[in-house]
Amino acid sequence: MEIATLVAIFKSDLLVSFTGYVLYIAFGQPSQQLRDPFEEHGD
């Protein structure tokens, strides 16, 4: 494979991995520990 192909695969894999990690943090098990500052201040 050419070096440009390997770099493109690496960058796309990095992007997909980061996106998956962010979605896991936002909606997965760790999201139960997050707090909502707007919900704490009621009207």
SVG drawing of the C-alpha trace seen along z (x, -y; Angstrom):
<svg xmlns="http://www.w3.org/2000/svg" viewBox="-40 -31 44 33">
<polyline fill="none" stroke="black" stroke-width="0.4" points="0.0,0.0 1.1,-3.5 1.8,-5.8 -1.0,-8.1 -3.5,-5.3 -2.2,-4.2 -2.4,-7.8 -6.0,-8.2 -7.0,-4.9 -5.4,-6.0 -7.1,-9.3 -10.5,-7.9 -10.1,-5.2 -9.1,-7.9 -12.2,-9.9 -14.5,-7.0 -13.0,-5.9 -13.2,-9.4 -16.8,-9.7 -17.7,-6.4 -16.0,-7.3 -17.9,-10.6 -21.2,-8.9 -20.4,-6.4 -19.6,-9.1 -22.7,-11.1 -25.3,-8.3 -23.6,-5.3 -23.1,-4.1 -20.9,-7.1 -23.6,-9.5 -25.4,-8.6 -22.7,-10.5 -23.1,-13.7 -25.0,-16.6 -27.3,-19.1 -26.6,-22.6 -29.8,-23.9 -31.9,-21.3 -30.4,-22.2 -31.7,-25.8 -35.5,-25.5 -37.7,-28.4"/>
</svg>
